């Protein structure tokens, strides 16, 4: 259980922060950048939810919770439970990735195949979902880079990879099942 009685601690004033295992690292470390980008993505999802309704809003709420799980996973570098730790590290698991895949398949079933790349836009919610897609890709790139330097949970990368696909398909659904997608016209302004 998290209890926050005081929001500022002054412990980060020298440019360091604590990871979930208590280790102190620079705020610009790749691990902090990766989970910070995940937090940024979560904020964009919150903005997208302002335009979402019913099933889409419920799915985005699940994703927001998953993103907190993912941030907690990245914040805890040790892949094994500490012997003296009261709580095991929270890890993203395969079923969270599987759920995204099932939702993508369900949404994609009603969409016509793409015959062109699409531009981010269309309906307001679709535009927000495209921003989420690109931030998810950045979080994925950072996590992949981190995995070349330190051990991380491989489900983190799989989740972020599927999540960006989820946002892409969800944006198409939000654009009247693709009918209102904004198509790229190569060289249109030459």
Secondary structure, DSSP 8 states (H G I E B T S, - for coil): ----S-S--STTTTSEEE-TTS-EEETTSHHHHHHHHHHHHHHHHHHHHTT--HHHHHHHHHHHHHHHHHHHHHH---SS--TT-SS------HHHHHHHHHHHHHHHTTS---SS-EES-SSHHHHHHHHHHHHHHHHHHHHHHHHHHS---HHHHHHHHHHHHHHHHHHHHHTTTTTT-EE--TTTT-
